[in-house]
C-alpha cells in the first residue's frame, strides 16, 4: 500500500481538446491560472491504494419504465429534444411503495449472491446517496437492518460522485485490515426530488442502485491512482434550496418548488466536461499510463454529450466506453455501480483488467479512480 500526494490546488480555465493541462504541458506538470468563476477549481492531489479487490457486483432497477414518448404524452415534453440533448430514451421510476433503501437492499442481495459469500462476514457498509429515505436514520442503517448484518453502517453524501466517495472510504478500511469484507452501495431515488413538470431536469434522471463487495486483494489489485475533489463555489449550480437546517421546508417554498432539484444545465455541462477531462488525464499522467492501457472507461452516466465530449478531448475510442444511460438516465449514486455490474455480466471486466471510473455532480464534487480489477 502506497500513497502519493501533490497538495497544490488551483482553478483552471475551460478546456478544449488538445489544450495544455496539468501533467501534459511541454514543461511538465503546471499549476493553472486562478479563476474566480464558480465550478472551476480542480485539485492536483492524488493517492494510490493497492491490495483491494472487487469480489462481486450487483444492481437493481425498478420495474417501471418511463419512456420519452410517455413524458411527451403526460406532460407535453418534446421526446426528440430529450434524446438529442441527453441521449436518454427511457428511465426507471420507483414504485410508490419503494424508496432508496429498498433499491439498495436488492442491489446488495445480488452482489452477495454473485460473490457467493455469507452476508454475516460483511463487517462494513457504506452507502452513497443524496436521496435518503429519511433525514435520520441513515439509509445505510435501514439497509443493515434489512440484510441483518453485523457491521458499522454509514451514508456518504456526494451526489453523483457518491459511489466513488463511498468506494474510496471503504477501500481504506479494507487496505488497512480494518475491514475484511465491505459492502459499498450507490443508489438514488431521483424521481422523488425532481419536478415532474420541468423538462430541463425531470427527463434526465432515473432511479436505481448498484453495489460492490470489497475484500483484500494482492499487491497488483486496487486503486492505482484516485482522486476525490470538491469545489463548493459551484454549489448553486445544482442544489435543493429548501428542506435542510438552513431553510426548513415551509408552505411557501413548496408552492415555489424550492424543495425540488434545480440545475443550471448549461454551466453544469461545461464544468462536467472540463472536470472529467482534467481528472482522467491527471490519473493517466500520474500512473504513467495512456488511454490504450485502460481496458474500460466507466464514466458517470449523466448525459451522452458529456461522455462524448470528454472522450473526444481524451482520445478515448467508443469501444472502450461503457454506456447504458439510454436505458436508465442519470441514476446519480447508482450510475457507476449499475454500469459495473452490467459490464461484468457482459464479460467486459475481468480479473487483471484496468478500469477507469469517474463520478461527478452536485457540491460540486468528483471522484475518479483507476482500478486494477
C-alpha positions as CSV (number, residue, x, y, z in Angstrom):
1,X,0.0,0.0,0.0
2,X,1.5,3.3,-1.0
3,X,0.4,6.9,-1.0
4,X,1.2,9.7,-3.4
5,X,0.4,13.3,-2.7
6,X,0.7,16.6,-4.6
7,X,-1.1,19.2,-2.4
8,X,-1.4,22.0,-5.0
9,X,-4.9,23.2,-5.6
10,X,-5.8,25.6,-8.3
11,X,-8.5,26.8,-10.6
12,X,-8.4,26.4,-14.3
13,X,-9.9,27.9,-17.4
14,X,-12.2,26.0,-19.7
15,X,-10.6,23.0,-21.5
16,X,-10.9,22.0,-25.1
17,X,-9.4,19.1,-26.9
18,X,-5.6,19.5,-27.3
19,X,-5.2,22.2,-24.7
20,X,-2.3,22.2,-22.2
21,X,-3.3,20.7,-18.9
22,X,-1.6,19.6,-15.6
23,X,0.8,16.8,-16.5
24,X,0.8,17.2,-20.3
25,X,2.3,20.6,-20.9
26,X,5.7,20.8,-22.6
27,X,7.4,21.8,-19.4
28,X,5.8,19.1,-17.3
29,X,3.2,19.5,-14.5
30,X,2.0,23.1,-14.1
31,X,-0.3,25.0,-11.8
32,X,-3.0,26.6,-13.9
33,X,-4.0,30.2,-13.5
34,X,-6.6,31.1,-10.8
35,X,-10.2,31.9,-11.9
36,X,-12.9,33.5,-9.8
37,X,-15.7,31.7,-11.7
38,X,-17.6,29.1,-9.7
39,X,-17.1,25.5,-10.7
40,X,-13.6,26.0,-12.0
41,X,-11.5,24.6,-9.1
42,X,-9.6,21.4,-9.6
43,X,-7.0,19.6,-7.4
44,X,-3.7,18.0,-8.4
45,X,-3.8,15.9,-5.3
46,X,-4.0,12.1,-5.9
47,X,-3.5,8.9,-3.9
48,X,-2.7,5.2,-4.5
49,X,-4.4,2.4,-2.6
50,X,-3.5,-1.1,-3.5
51,X,-4.3,-4.5,-2.0
52,X,-8.0,-4.2,-2.6
53,X,-10.2,-6.3,-4.9
54,X,-13.8,-6.2,-6.1
55,X,-15.3,-9.6,-5.3
56,X,-18.6,-9.1,-7.0
57,X,-21.1,-6.6,-8.2
58,X,-24.9,-6.2,-8.1
59,X,-27.6,-3.8,-9.3
60,X,-31.3,-3.1,-9.2
61,X,-33.6,-1.1,-11.4
62,X,-37.3,-0.6,-10.6
63,X,-39.7,-2.3,-12.9
64,X,-41.5,0.8,-14.0
65,X,-40.1,2.0,-17.4
66,X,-40.9,5.6,-18.4
67,X,-40.1,6.4,-22.0
68,X,-39.6,9.8,-23.6
69,X,-42.8,9.2,-25.5
70,X,-44.7,8.7,-22.2
71,X,-43.3,12.0,-20.9
72,X,-44.5,13.7,-24.1
73,X,-48.0,12.3,-23.7
74,X,-48.3,13.1,-20.0
75,X,-46.5,16.4,-19.7
76,X,-46.1,17.7,-23.2
77,X,-42.4,17.3,-23.3
78,X,-40.5,17.1,-26.6
79,X,-39.3,13.5,-26.9
80,X,-36.9,14.2,-29.6
81,X,-35.4,17.2,-27.7
82,X,-34.7,14.9,-24.7
83,X,-32.9,12.4,-26.9
84,X,-30.9,15.0,-28.8
85,X,-29.8,16.8,-25.7
86,X,-29.0,13.8,-23.5
87,X,-29.0,10.6,-25.4
88,X,-31.6,9.2,-23.0
89,X,-34.5,7.2,-24.4
90,X,-36.1,5.9,-21.1
91,X,-35.6,5.8,-17.4
92,X,-36.8,3.7,-14.4
93,X,-39.0,5.2,-11.7
94,X,-39.5,3.6,-8.2
95,X,-43.0,2.4,-7.4
96,X,-45.0,4.4,-4.8
97,X,-44.0,2.0,-2.1
98,X,-40.3,1.9,-2.9
99,X,-37.6,4.2,-1.6
100,X,-33.8,4.4,-1.9
101,X,-33.2,1.7,0.8
102,X,-35.4,-0.8,-1.0
103,X,-33.3,-0.5,-4.2
104,X,-30.1,-0.6,-2.2
105,X,-31.1,-3.8,-0.5
106,X,-31.9,-5.5,-3.8
107,X,-28.6,-4.4,-5.3
108,X,-26.8,-5.7,-2.3
109,X,-28.5,-9.1,-2.4
110,X,-27.5,-9.6,-6.0
111,X,-23.9,-8.7,-5.1
112,X,-24.0,-11.2,-2.2
113,X,-25.4,-13.9,-4.5
114,X,-22.8,-13.2,-7.2
115,X,-20.0,-13.2,-4.7
116,X,-21.2,-16.5,-3.1
117,X,-20.4,-15.1,0.4
118,X,-22.0,-15.4,3.8
119,X,-23.5,-12.0,4.5
120,X,-22.6,-12.4,8.1
121,X,-19.0,-11.9,7.1
122,X,-19.7,-8.3,6.0
123,X,-18.2,-6.0,8.6
124,X,-18.7,-2.6,7.0
125,X,-21.4,-1.0,5.0
126,X,-21.1,2.4,3.2
127,X,-23.9,3.8,1.1
128,X,-23.5,6.7,-1.3
129,X,-26.8,8.6,-1.7
130,X,-28.2,12.1,-1.7
131,X,-31.9,10.9,-1.6
132,X,-32.1,9.1,1.7
133,X,-35.3,7.5,2.9
134,X,-35.3,9.9,5.9
135,X,-33.2,12.6,7.4
136,X,-32.5,10.1,10.2
137,X,-31.9,7.2,10.5
138,X,-29.3,6.8,7.7
139,X,-30.2,4.8,4.6
140,X,-27.2,2.5,5.5
141,X,-28.8,1.6,8.8
142,X,-32.0,0.8,7.1
143,X,-30.2,-1.5,4.7
144,X,-28.1,-3.0,7.5
145,X,-31.3,-4.0,9.4
146,X,-33.0,-5.4,6.3
147,X,-29.9,-7.6,5.5
148,X,-29.4,-8.5,9.1
149,X,-25.7,-7.5,9.0
150,X,-23.3,-7.3,12.0
151,X,-21.4,-4.2,10.9
152,X,-20.9,-0.5,11.1
153,X,-23.1,1.4,8.6
154,X,-22.9,4.9,7.3
155,X,-24.1,7.2,4.5
156,X,-21.8,9.3,2.3
157,X,-23.4,12.3,0.6
158,X,-21.5,13.5,-2.5
159,X,-24.5,13.4,-5.0
160,X,-23.5,11.8,-8.3
161,X,-19.9,11.2,-7.0
162,X,-21.3,9.5,-4.0
163,X,-20.4,5.9,-5.1
164,X,-16.8,6.9,-5.8
165,X,-16.6,8.6,-2.4
166,X,-18.1,5.5,-0.7
167,X,-15.8,3.2,-2.6
168,X,-12.7,5.1,-1.6
169,X,-13.8,5.3,2.0
170,X,-14.5,1.5,2.3
171,X,-11.3,0.7,0.4
172,X,-9.3,2.5,3.2
173,X,-10.7,0.1,5.8
174,X,-10.0,-3.0,3.6
175,X,-6.5,-2.0,2.7
176,X,-5.5,-1.3,6.3
177,X,-7.0,-4.6,7.5
178,X,-9.8,-2.9,9.5
179,X,-12.4,-4.5,7.3
180,X,-12.4,-8.0,5.9
181,X,-15.4,-7.7,3.7
182,X,-17.0,-4.3,2.9
183,X,-20.3,-3.7,1.1
184,X,-20.4,-0.5,-0.9
185,X,-23.7,0.7,-2.4
186,X,-24.6,3.7,-4.5
187,X,-28.3,4.4,-5.0
188,X,-30.8,7.2,-5.5
189,X,-34.5,7.8,-6.0
190,X,-34.3,10.9,-8.2
191,X,-37.9,10.8,-9.2
192,X,-38.8,12.0,-5.7
193,X,-36.7,15.1,-5.8
194,X,-37.1,16.3,-9.4
195,X,-40.1,18.4,-10.5
196,X,-42.1,16.2,-12.9
197,X,-43.2,19.2,-14.8
198,X,-39.7,20.6,-15.5
199,X,-38.4,19.4,-18.9
200,X,-34.9,20.7,-18.1
201,X,-34.4,18.2,-15.2
202,X,-37.0,15.6,-14.8
203,X,-36.4,13.6,-18.0
204,X,-32.6,13.4,-17.3
205,X,-32.9,11.4,-14.1
206,X,-33.9,7.9,-13.2
207,X,-33.9,5.7,-10.1
208,X,-31.7,2.7,-9.3
209,X,-28.9,1.3,-7.2
210,X,-25.7,-0.7,-7.6
211,X,-23.4,-2.5,-5.1
212,X,-19.9,-4.0,-4.9
213,X,-18.2,-6.2,-2.3
214,X,-14.6,-5.3,-1.4
215,X,-12.0,-7.6,0.1
216,X,-8.3,-7.7,0.5
217,X,-6.5,-8.4,-2.8
218,X,-2.9,-9.0,-4.0
219,X,-0.4,-6.2,-4.4
220,X,-1.4,-5.6,-8.0
221,X,-5.1,-5.1,-7.4
222,X,-6.7,-1.9,-6.2
223,X,-6.7,1.8,-6.9
224,X,-3.5,2.5,-9.0
225,X,-4.5,6.2,-8.7
226,X,-7.5,8.0,-7.4
227,X,-8.8,11.5,-6.6
228,X,-11.6,12.9,-4.6
229,X,-12.3,16.5,-5.4
230,X,-14.7,19.3,-4.4
231,X,-15.5,22.9,-5.4
232,X,-18.1,24.3,-3.0
233,X,-18.1,27.6,-5.0
234,X,-20.2,25.8,-7.6
235,X,-22.8,24.6,-5.2
236,X,-25.5,26.9,-6.5
237,X,-25.2,25.3,-10.0
238,X,-27.0,22.2,-8.7
239,X,-29.0,22.3,-5.5
240,X,-32.2,21.9,-3.5
241,X,-32.7,25.1,-1.5
242,X,-35.4,24.0,0.8
243,X,-35.5,21.1,3.2
244,X,-32.4,21.4,5.3
245,X,-31.5,23.2,8.6
246,X,-30.6,26.4,6.7
247,X,-34.0,26.6,5.2
248,X,-36.5,24.1,6.8
249,X,-39.4,23.2,4.4
250,X,-42.4,25.5,4.5
251,X,-45.6,26.0,2.5
252,X,-44.3,29.0,0.5
253,X,-41.1,27.1,-0.5
254,X,-43.1,24.1,-1.6
255,X,-45.5,26.3,-3.6
256,X,-42.4,27.7,-5.4
257,X,-41.0,24.3,-6.0
258,X,-37.8,25.0,-4.0
259,X,-37.9,21.5,-2.4
260,X,-37.1,20.2,-5.9
261,X,-33.7,19.8,-7.5
262,X,-32.7,22.9,-9.5
263,X,-29.8,22.8,-12.1
264,X,-28.0,25.4,-14.2
265,X,-27.8,22.9,-17.1
266,X,-25.5,25.0,-19.3
267,X,-22.8,25.7,-16.7
268,X,-23.0,22.2,-15.2
269,X,-22.4,20.8,-18.6
270,X,-19.3,22.9,-19.2
271,X,-18.0,22.2,-15.7
272,X,-18.6,18.4,-16.1
273,X,-16.7,18.2,-19.5
274,X,-13.8,20.2,-18.1
275,X,-13.6,18.3,-14.8
276,X,-13.9,14.8,-16.3
277,X,-11.3,15.6,-18.9
278,X,-8.8,17.0,-16.4
279,X,-9.2,14.4,-13.7
280,X,-8.9,11.5,-16.1
281,X,-5.9,13.0,-17.8
282,X,-4.4,13.5,-14.3
283,X,-5.0,9.9,-13.4
284,X,-3.3,8.6,-16.5
285,X,-0.3,11.0,-16.2
286,X,0.3,10.1,-12.5
287,X,0.1,6.4,-13.4
288,X,2.4,6.7,-16.4
289,X,-0.4,5.2,-18.5
290,X,-2.2,6.1,-21.7
291,X,-5.8,5.6,-22.9
292,X,-4.7,2.5,-24.7
293,X,-3.6,0.9,-21.3
294,X,-7.1,1.2,-19.9
295,X,-9.5,-1.7,-20.7
296,X,-12.7,0.1,-20.0
297,X,-13.9,3.6,-19.1
298,X,-17.0,3.7,-16.8
299,X,-18.0,7.4,-16.5
300,X,-21.0,8.7,-14.6
301,X,-24.0,8.2,-16.9
302,X,-25.3,11.8,-16.7
303,X,-25.5,12.8,-20.3
304,X,-24.2,11.2,-23.5
305,X,-23.0,14.6,-24.8
306,X,-20.8,15.0,-21.7
307,X,-19.4,11.5,-22.1
308,X,-18.7,12.0,-25.8
309,X,-17.1,15.4,-25.3
310,X,-14.7,14.2,-22.6
311,X,-13.9,11.1,-24.7
312,X,-13.1,13.3,-27.7
313,X,-10.9,15.5,-25.6
314,X,-9.0,12.5,-24.3
315,X,-9.0,10.4,-27.4
316,X,-11.0,7.5,-25.9
317,X,-12.3,5.3,-28.7
318,X,-16.1,4.3,-28.4
319,X,-15.3,0.7,-27.9
320,X,-13.6,1.5,-24.6
321,X,-16.6,3.3,-23.2
322,X,-19.4,1.7,-21.3
323,X,-22.7,3.4,-21.9
324,X,-26.2,2.4,-20.6
325,X,-27.8,5.8,-19.9
326,X,-30.1,5.4,-22.9
327,X,-32.0,2.8,-20.8
328,X,-31.8,4.3,-17.3
329,X,-31.0,8.0,-17.5
330,X,-28.9,9.6,-14.7
331,X,-29.3,7.4,-11.6
332,X,-26.8,9.6,-9.6
333,X,-25.1,7.5,-7.0
334,X,-26.3,4.3,-8.7
335,X,-24.9,5.2,-12.0
336,X,-21.3,3.7,-11.8
337,X,-22.1,0.5,-9.8
338,X,-25.0,-0.3,-12.1
339,X,-22.7,0.1,-15.1
340,X,-20.0,-2.0,-13.4
341,X,-22.5,-4.8,-12.8
342,X,-23.7,-4.8,-16.4
343,X,-20.2,-4.6,-17.7
344,X,-19.1,-7.6,-15.6
345,X,-22.2,-9.6,-16.8
346,X,-21.3,-8.7,-20.4
347,X,-17.7,-10.0,-19.9
348,X,-16.2,-6.6,-20.4
349,X,-14.4,-6.6,-17.0
350,X,-12.2,-9.5,-15.9
351,X,-9.6,-10.0,-13.3
352,X,-6.5,-8.1,-14.2
353,X,-8.3,-5.5,-16.3
354,X,-7.7,-1.8,-15.7
355,X,-11.0,0.1,-15.3
356,X,-11.2,3.9,-15.0
357,X,-14.3,5.2,-13.1
358,X,-15.3,8.8,-12.8
359,X,-18.3,10.3,-10.9
360,X,-19.2,14.0,-10.8
361,X,-22.1,16.0,-9.6
362,X,-23.6,18.4,-7.1
363,X,-21.4,20.0,-4.5
364,X,-19.6,20.4,-6.8
365,X,-17.8,17.0,-6.3
366,X,-16.0,14.5,-8.3
367,X,-14.3,11.2,-7.7
368,X,-12.1,9.3,-10.2
369,X,-10.3,6.1,-9.8
370,X,-8.0,3.9,-12.0
371,X,-8.8,0.4,-10.6
372,X,-6.8,-2.8,-11.4
373,X,-9.5,-5.5,-11.1
